[in-house]
């Protein structure tokens, strides 16, 4: 189909040039009118015609009377139609994108985002290894400057050029290449064999799909081979040690039995008396402990419900502000709002809620003391996020009283009396947490190392899904263990 289109395009260009040449011959030399009217070119006098064009008096350019008919006008109409067709064809080709071919052919696909070209799967790749595509791919009608390396969370996919002997140094619109995949983080995944369905685009509008299997199994370290003599010596020594251990164990067992019998006789009556008292004390302690746990859980549930209610109010304010943002800001803000809406699915009773309070009065710029009414939920020192209707910023403090945080630093502007103060640690210190992931965690209501340290395996899966992160990444990077160390520093 593409070859037919190319032949038609060449034919239309030839027609266009022929008509232009015909019009030039008709208008300036008069050759065709002479032939059409039966006047042979030998009877045509070009110098008379040139004098006529220069406005000089000259006899007729023909030795016989010739007629100049209407053939020029149909030619102009055809010329205009051909020119319009060529413009439309050029515009259509510029929108259709590059032409991709492969040897051997792609397994399937059209190269679009919804139906990408499917590449042949390579043999299993070892952890940290690389693989080349079976296909040799040719792209035509593309600016080679648009070819670039594609990076992902686990792999790099690069273009390996100059596969064939064809000289493409003077052609900026054609490239012949194979794709190369490299596992740049071999220790990132747990031991096992994984299959990855990689979807990516190499050029501006050419999409590919590549199924790759990576073997992350770690082999067993072989034990050193010992000499026969050394082996026998070790076996003899082990046998002696075993016999000695058996004898010692037998003596210890006999001694222990004698002591147990003596203690049993001496303590039977005391045990009988203490059993009732112990049972009564255990029951009372269990009841008291259960009551304390129930009260603590009710307090945690109430605190979590109050925080969810406050987050809903903040979300409503963020939704109202979406209209004033540009497209890029709106897209990011909508993603953060989507994450925050999943806070209701998280068990904050187990995870815990970050300390939060409201400023008791207006906060001055550069102040070293921040009055919050009740500081019992705040640590002796730490960092927090101060927020009012004009935005927020991070601060830190080094001490506290019953109603105020002391040694405050970071207040670069004044805040209104209704400003909220929320404990917040620098979660980016945790390996695997970047700026945007930290912002998602904060939107979800997770702002401190202690909350991350409280994550159970179930909570890790819930949070992983809520922040739309790479599946299982929180557990593999051991966020909870990292955060527990940082919370205890």
C-alpha positions as CSV (number, residue, x, y, z in Angstrom):
1,X,0.0,0.0,0.0
2,X,2.9,2.4,0.9
3,X,4.7,1.5,-2.4
4,X,1.5,2.3,-4.4
5,X,1.3,5.6,-2.6
6,X,4.9,6.4,-3.4
7,X,4.5,5.6,-7.1
8,X,1.3,7.8,-7.3
9,X,3.2,10.6,-5.6
10,X,6.1,10.4,-8.2
11,X,3.6,10.3,-11.0
12,X,1.8,13.4,-9.8
13,X,5.1,15.3,-9.4
14,X,6.0,14.3,-13.0
15,X,2.6,15.6,-14.2
16,X,3.1,18.8,-12.3
17,X,6.6,19.4,-13.9
18,X,5.3,18.5,-17.4
19,X,2.4,21.0,-17.2
20,X,4.8,23.7,-16.0
21,X,7.2,23.0,-18.9
22,X,4.2,23.0,-21.3
23,X,3.0,26.4,-20.1
24,X,6.5,27.8,-20.4
25,X,6.8,26.5,-24.0
26,X,3.3,27.9,-24.9
27,X,3.7,31.3,-23.3
28,X,7.3,32.2,-24.2
29,X,8.3,30.2,-27.2
30,X,5.1,29.4,-28.9
31,X,6.3,26.0,-30.0
32,X,3.3,23.9,-29.2
33,X,0.8,26.4,-30.8
34,X,2.8,26.2,-33.9
35,X,2.8,22.4,-34.0
36,X,-1.0,22.3,-33.1
37,X,-1.8,24.7,-36.0
38,X,0.2,22.7,-38.5
39,X,3.1,25.2,-38.7
40,X,6.3,23.3,-38.6
41,X,9.0,24.5,-36.2
42,X,11.3,25.1,-39.2
43,X,8.9,27.8,-40.3
44,X,9.0,29.4,-36.9
45,X,11.3,32.4,-36.5
46,X,12.4,32.6,-32.8
47,X,14.2,36.0,-33.2
48,X,10.9,37.6,-34.4
49,X,9.2,36.2,-31.4
50,X,11.9,37.5,-29.0
51,X,11.6,41.0,-30.6
52,X,7.9,40.8,-30.2
53,X,8.3,40.0,-26.4
54,X,10.7,43.0,-26.1
55,X,8.1,45.3,-27.5
56,X,9.9,45.9,-30.7
57,X,8.1,46.0,-34.1
58,X,8.6,42.7,-35.8
59,X,6.8,40.6,-38.4
60,X,4.8,37.6,-37.5
61,X,6.9,34.8,-35.9
62,X,5.2,32.3,-38.2
63,X,5.5,32.1,-41.9
64,X,1.9,31.0,-42.0
65,X,-1.0,32.2,-39.9
66,X,-1.1,30.3,-36.6
67,X,-3.8,30.2,-33.9
68,X,-3.2,30.3,-30.2
69,X,-6.2,28.4,-28.7
70,X,-7.6,27.8,-25.2
71,X,-5.3,24.9,-24.2
72,X,-3.5,27.0,-21.6
73,X,-6.5,27.4,-19.4
74,X,-7.2,23.6,-18.9
75,X,-3.5,23.2,-18.2
76,X,-3.7,25.8,-15.4
77,X,-6.7,24.1,-13.9
78,X,-5.0,20.7,-13.9
79,X,-1.8,22.3,-12.5
80,X,-3.8,23.8,-9.6
81,X,-5.5,20.5,-8.8
82,X,-2.2,18.6,-8.9
83,X,-0.6,21.2,-6.6
84,X,-3.4,20.9,-4.1
85,X,-3.1,17.1,-4.1
86,X,0.6,17.4,-3.4
87,X,0.0,19.7,-0.5
88,X,-2.7,17.5,1.0
89,X,-0.4,14.4,0.6
90,X,2.5,16.2,2.2
91,X,0.3,17.2,5.2
92,X,-1.1,13.7,5.5
93,X,2.4,12.1,5.5
94,X,3.7,14.6,8.2
95,X,0.8,13.6,10.5
96,X,1.1,9.9,9.9
97,X,4.4,9.7,11.7
98,X,7.4,7.5,10.8
99,X,7.3,4.3,8.9
100,X,8.6,1.3,10.8
101,X,9.8,-2.0,9.4
102,X,11.4,-5.0,11.1
103,X,13.5,-8.0,10.1
104,X,12.2,-10.5,11.2
105,X,8.8,-8.9,11.3
106,X,7.1,-7.7,14.5
107,X,5.0,-10.3,16.1
108,X,2.0,-8.0,16.0
109,X,0.9,-4.4,16.5
110,X,0.6,-1.1,14.6
111,X,3.1,1.0,16.6
112,X,0.3,3.1,18.3
113,X,-0.1,3.5,22.1
114,X,-3.1,1.3,22.2
115,X,-1.7,-1.3,19.7
116,X,2.2,-1.2,20.1
117,X,4.7,-3.2,18.1
118,X,5.2,-6.5,19.9
119,X,8.9,-7.7,20.0
120,X,10.1,-11.2,20.3
121,X,10.9,-12.1,23.9
122,X,14.7,-12.7,24.5
123,X,16.1,-15.7,26.4
124,X,16.0,-15.4,30.2
125,X,18.3,-12.5,31.4
126,X,20.4,-12.9,34.5
127,X,20.1,-10.2,37.3
128,X,22.1,-7.1,36.2
129,X,22.5,-8.5,32.7
130,X,21.3,-7.1,29.3
131,X,19.5,-8.3,26.2
132,X,19.3,-7.3,22.5
133,X,16.1,-7.4,20.5
134,X,15.9,-10.1,17.8
135,X,14.4,-7.6,15.4
136,X,16.5,-5.2,13.3
137,X,14.2,-2.1,13.1
138,X,14.1,0.5,10.4
139,X,12.4,3.9,11.0
140,X,11.8,6.3,8.1
141,X,10.3,9.7,8.1
142,X,11.6,10.6,11.6
143,X,14.0,13.2,12.9
144,X,16.9,11.1,14.3
145,X,17.3,13.7,17.0
146,X,14.0,12.3,18.5
147,X,15.6,9.0,19.2
148,X,16.5,8.7,22.9
149,X,17.2,6.3,25.7
150,X,14.1,5.2,27.6
151,X,14.6,4.8,31.4
152,X,12.3,3.1,33.8
153,X,12.2,2.2,37.6
154,X,14.2,-1.0,37.0
155,X,15.6,-1.0,33.4
156,X,17.2,1.2,30.8
157,X,16.3,0.7,27.1
158,X,18.8,2.2,24.6
159,X,19.1,2.3,20.8
160,X,22.0,0.4,19.2
161,X,22.6,2.0,15.8
162,X,24.6,1.2,12.6
163,X,23.5,-2.5,12.6
164,X,23.9,-2.8,8.8
165,X,26.5,-1.6,6.4
166,X,24.2,1.0,4.9
167,X,25.7,4.5,5.0
168,X,23.1,6.7,6.8
169,X,25.4,9.6,7.7
170,X,23.8,11.9,5.2
171,X,20.2,10.9,6.0
172,X,18.6,12.6,9.0
173,X,15.2,10.9,8.4
174,X,16.1,7.2,8.6
175,X,17.7,5.0,11.2
176,X,18.4,1.3,11.4
177,X,18.8,-0.1,15.0
178,X,18.2,-2.8,17.5
179,X,16.9,-2.2,21.1
180,X,19.2,-3.0,24.1
181,X,17.7,-3.7,27.6
182,X,19.9,-3.4,30.7
183,X,18.9,-4.3,34.3
184,X,20.5,-1.4,36.2
185,X,19.3,-2.4,39.7
186,X,19.9,-6.2,40.1
187,X,19.5,-6.1,43.9
188,X,16.1,-4.3,43.9
189,X,13.8,-7.4,43.7
190,X,13.5,-10.5,45.9
191,X,15.0,-13.8,44.9
192,X,13.1,-15.5,42.1
193,X,12.2,-15.3,38.4
194,X,10.1,-12.3,37.3
195,X,8.4,-11.5,34.0
196,X,8.2,-7.8,33.0
197,X,5.8,-6.5,30.3
198,X,7.7,-3.3,29.2
199,X,5.7,-0.7,27.3
200,X,7.7,2.3,26.0
201,X,8.3,4.5,23.0
202,X,11.6,5.1,21.3
203,X,10.7,8.0,19.1
204,X,8.0,10.6,19.3
205,X,5.1,8.4,18.2
206,X,6.4,4.8,17.8
207,X,5.4,2.5,20.7
208,X,6.8,-1.0,21.5
209,X,5.9,-3.8,23.9
210,X,8.6,-6.3,25.1
211,X,8.1,-9.2,27.4
212,X,11.3,-10.0,29.3
213,X,12.1,-12.6,32.0
214,X,14.8,-11.8,34.6
215,X,16.4,-14.4,36.9
216,X,17.1,-13.0,40.3
217,X,17.9,-16.3,42.0
218,X,21.1,-16.3,43.9
219,X,23.2,-19.4,43.6
220,X,24.5,-21.4,46.6
221,X,28.1,-20.8,47.6
222,X,29.9,-24.2,47.3
223,X,31.6,-25.5,50.4
224,X,35.4,-25.9,50.1
225,X,36.6,-29.4,49.4
226,X,38.6,-30.9,52.3
227,X,41.3,-33.5,52.1
228,X,40.4,-37.1,53.2
229,X,42.8,-36.9,56.2
230,X,41.4,-33.6,57.4
231,X,37.9,-35.0,57.0
232,X,38.7,-38.0,59.1
233,X,40.4,-35.9,61.8
234,X,37.4,-33.7,62.0
235,X,35.0,-36.7,62.2
236,X,37.1,-38.2,65.1
237,X,37.2,-35.0,67.0
238,X,33.5,-34.5,66.5
239,X,32.8,-38.0,67.7
240,X,34.8,-37.4,70.9
241,X,33.0,-34.2,71.5
242,X,29.7,-35.8,71.0
243,X,30.5,-38.6,73.5
244,X,31.6,-36.1,76.1
245,X,28.5,-34.0,75.5
246,X,26.3,-37.1,75.9
247,X,28.0,-38.0,79.2
248,X,27.7,-34.5,80.5
249,X,24.1,-34.3,79.5
250,X,23.3,-37.5,81.3
251,X,25.0,-36.4,84.5
252,X,23.2,-33.0,84.3
253,X,19.9,-34.8,83.7
254,X,20.3,-37.0,86.8
255,X,21.2,-34.0,88.9
256,X,18.3,-32.0,87.6
257,X,15.9,-34.8,88.3
258,X,17.0,-35.0,91.9
259,X,16.7,-31.3,92.4
260,X,13.3,-31.2,90.8
261,X,12.0,-34.0,93.0
262,X,13.3,-32.0,96.1
263,X,11.7,-28.8,95.0
264,X,8.5,-30.5,94.1
265,X,8.1,-32.0,97.5
266,X,9.0,-28.7,99.2
267,X,6.8,-26.4,97.1
268,X,3.6,-28.4,96.4
269,X,1.8,-26.8,99.3
270,X,3.1,-23.3,98.5
271,X,2.0,-23.7,94.9
272,X,-1.4,-24.7,95.9
273,X,-1.8,-21.6,98.1
274,X,-0.2,-19.2,95.5
275,X,-2.2,-20.6,92.6
276,X,-5.5,-19.0,93.7
277,X,-3.9,-15.7,94.5
278,X,-2.0,-15.7,91.2
279,X,-5.1,-16.5,89.3
280,X,-7.0,-13.7,91.0
281,X,-4.2,-11.2,90.3
282,X,-3.9,-12.3,86.7
283,X,-7.6,-11.9,86.2
284,X,-7.5,-8.4,87.7
285,X,-4.4,-7.4,85.6
286,X,-5.9,-8.8,82.4
287,X,-9.1,-6.9,83.1
288,X,-7.2,-3.7,83.8
289,X,-5.0,-4.2,80.7
290,X,-8.0,-4.9,78.5
291,X,-9.7,-1.7,79.7
292,X,-6.5,0.4,79.1
293,X,-6.2,-1.2,75.6
294,X,-9.9,-0.4,74.8
295,X,-9.5,3.1,76.0
296,X,-6.4,3.6,73.9
297,X,-8.1,2.1,70.9
298,X,-11.1,4.3,71.3
299,X,-8.8,7.3,71.6
300,X,-6.9,6.3,68.5
301,X,-10.1,5.7,66.5
302,X,-11.4,9.1,67.6
303,X,-8.1,10.8,66.7
304,X,-8.0,9.0,63.3
305,X,-11.7,10.0,62.6
306,X,-10.9,13.6,63.5
307,X,-7.9,13.6,61.2
308,X,-9.9,12.1,58.3
309,X,-12.5,14.8,58.8
310,X,-9.8,17.5,58.7
311,X,-8.3,16.0,55.6
312,X,-11.7,16.0,53.9
313,X,-12.0,19.8,54.5
314,X,-8.5,20.3,53.1
315,X,-9.4,18.2,50.0
316,X,-12.5,20.3,49.4
317,X,-10.3,23.5,49.5
318,X,-7.9,21.9,47.0
319,X,-10.7,20.9,44.7
320,X,-11.9,24.5,44.6
321,X,-8.4,25.7,43.8
322,X,-8.1,23.4,40.7
323,X,-9.8,25.8,38.4
324,X,-7.1,28.5,38.9
325,X,-4.2,26.1,38.0
326,X,-2.6,25.5,34.6
327,X,-2.9,22.0,33.0
328,X,0.3,20.6,34.4
329,X,-0.4,21.8,37.9
330,X,-3.9,20.6,37.7
331,X,-2.8,17.1,36.6
332,X,-0.4,16.8,39.6
333,X,-3.0,18.2,42.0
334,X,-5.7,15.8,40.8
335,X,-3.3,12.9,41.3
336,X,-2.6,14.1,44.9
337,X,-6.3,14.5,45.6
338,X,-6.9,11.0,44.2
339,X,-4.3,9.7,46.7
340,X,-5.7,11.6,49.6
341,X,-9.2,10.2,48.9
342,X,-7.9,6.7,49.7
343,X,-7.0,7.7,53.3
344,X,-10.3,6.2,54.4
345,X,-9.0,2.8,53.3
346,X,-5.9,3.0,55.6
347,X,-6.0,1.6,59.2
348,X,-4.7,4.8,61.0
349,X,-5.7,3.2,64.4
350,X,-2.6,0.9,63.9
351,X,-0.6,3.3,61.8
352,X,-1.0,6.2,64.2
353,X,-1.8,9.9,63.6
354,X,0.9,12.6,63.5
355,X,0.7,15.2,66.3
356,X,-1.4,18.1,65.2
357,X,-2.6,21.4,66.8
358,X,-3.7,24.9,66.0
359,X,-1.6,28.0,66.8
360,X,-3.1,29.8,69.8
361,X,-2.4,33.3,68.3
362,X,-0.8,35.0,65.3
363,X,2.7,33.8,64.5
364,X,5.3,36.5,63.8
365,X,8.0,36.1,61.2
366,X,11.3,34.7,62.7
367,X,9.6,33.9,66.0
368,X,11.5,31.3,68.2
369,X,8.5,30.3,70.2
370,X,5.2,28.9,68.9
371,X,2.2,28.7,71.1
372,X,-0.1,25.7,70.3
373,X,-2.1,25.3,73.5
374,X,-1.3,21.7,74.2
375,X,2.1,20.1,73.3
376,X,1.6,16.7,75.0
377,X,1.4,14.9,71.6
378,X,4.6,16.5,70.2
379,X,8.1,15.1,70.8
380,X,10.6,17.0,72.9
381,X,12.3,18.1,69.6
382,X,11.5,17.6,65.9
383,X,10.1,19.2,62.8
384,X,6.6,20.2,61.7
385,X,4.6,21.8,58.8
386,X,2.9,25.1,59.5
387,X,-0.1,25.8,57.2
388,X,-2.6,28.6,56.7
389,X,-4.8,29.7,53.8
390,X,-1.8,31.3,52.1
391,X,0.3,28.1,52.1
392,X,2.8,26.4,54.4
393,X,6.4,25.8,55.3
394,X,8.6,23.4,57.3
395,X,9.9,24.4,60.8
396,X,11.8,22.7,63.5
397,X,12.0,23.0,67.3
398,X,14.4,22.0,70.1
399,X,12.3,22.0,73.2
400,X,8.8,22.5,74.6
401,X,6.6,23.6,77.5
402,X,3.1,22.5,78.3
403,X,1.6,25.0,75.8
404,X,4.4,26.1,73.4
405,X,7.2,24.8,71.2
406,X,10.6,26.4,72.0
407,X,13.8,27.0,69.9
408,X,11.7,27.3,66.7
409,X,13.5,28.0,63.4
410,X,12.3,28.3,59.9
411,X,9.4,30.8,60.3
412,X,10.2,32.9,57.2
413,X,6.8,34.7,57.2
414,X,4.0,35.5,59.6
415,X,1.0,33.1,60.0
416,X,-2.6,33.8,61.1
417,X,-3.9,32.6,64.4
418,X,-5.8,29.7,62.7
419,X,-2.6,28.2,61.3
420,X,-2.3,24.4,61.9
421,X,0.9,22.8,63.1
422,X,1.5,19.1,62.1
423,X,4.5,17.0,63.0
424,X,6.3,16.1,59.8
425,X,9.7,14.3,59.3
426,X,11.8,14.4,56.2
427,X,10.5,11.2,54.6
428,X,12.9,11.5,51.7
429,X,15.7,10.2,54.0
430,X,14.1,6.8,53.5
431,X,15.6,4.9,50.6
432,X,13.1,4.7,47.7
433,X,11.2,7.8,48.7
434,X,11.5,10.8,46.3
435,X,10.0,14.3,46.5
436,X,6.7,13.3,44.8
437,X,6.3,10.1,46.7
438,X,6.9,12.0,50.0
439,X,4.2,14.5,48.9
440,X,1.8,11.6,48.2
441,X,2.5,10.1,51.6
442,X,1.9,13.5,53.3
443,X,-1.4,13.9,51.4
444,X,-2.4,10.4,52.6
445,X,-1.8,11.5,56.2
446,X,1.6,9.8,56.7
447,X,4.1,12.5,57.8
448,X,6.4,10.9,60.4
449,X,9.0,8.2,60.7
450,X,7.0,6.6,63.5
451,X,4.0,6.1,61.3
452,X,6.0,4.4,58.6
453,X,7.7,2.3,61.3
454,X,4.2,1.1,62.4
455,X,3.4,-0.4,59.0
456,X,2.4,-4.1,59.1
457,X,2.6,-6.2,55.9
458,X,-1.1,-5.5,55.3
459,X,-0.6,-1.7,55.8
460,X,2.4,-1.8,53.4
461,X,0.2,-3.2,50.7
462,X,-2.6,-0.7,51.4
463,X,-0.2,2.3,51.3
464,X,1.6,0.9,48.2
465,X,-1.7,0.8,46.3
466,X,-2.9,4.1,47.7
467,X,0.2,6.1,46.4
468,X,0.1,4.2,43.1
469,X,3.7,3.0,43.6
470,X,5.6,0.1,41.9
471,X,4.0,-3.1,43.3
472,X,5.7,-4.5,46.4
473,X,8.3,-1.7,46.4
474,X,7.6,-0.6,50.0
475,X,8.2,-4.1,51.4
476,X,11.3,-4.7,49.2
477,X,12.9,-1.4,50.3
478,X,12.1,-2.2,54.0
479,X,10.7,1.3,54.7
480,X,9.4,0.2,58.1
481,X,12.8,-1.0,59.3
482,X,14.5,2.2,57.9
483,X,12.0,4.5,59.5
484,X,12.2,2.7,62.9
485,X,15.9,3.4,63.1
486,X,15.4,7.1,62.1
487,X,12.6,7.5,64.6
488,X,14.9,6.2,67.4
489,X,17.8,8.5,66.5
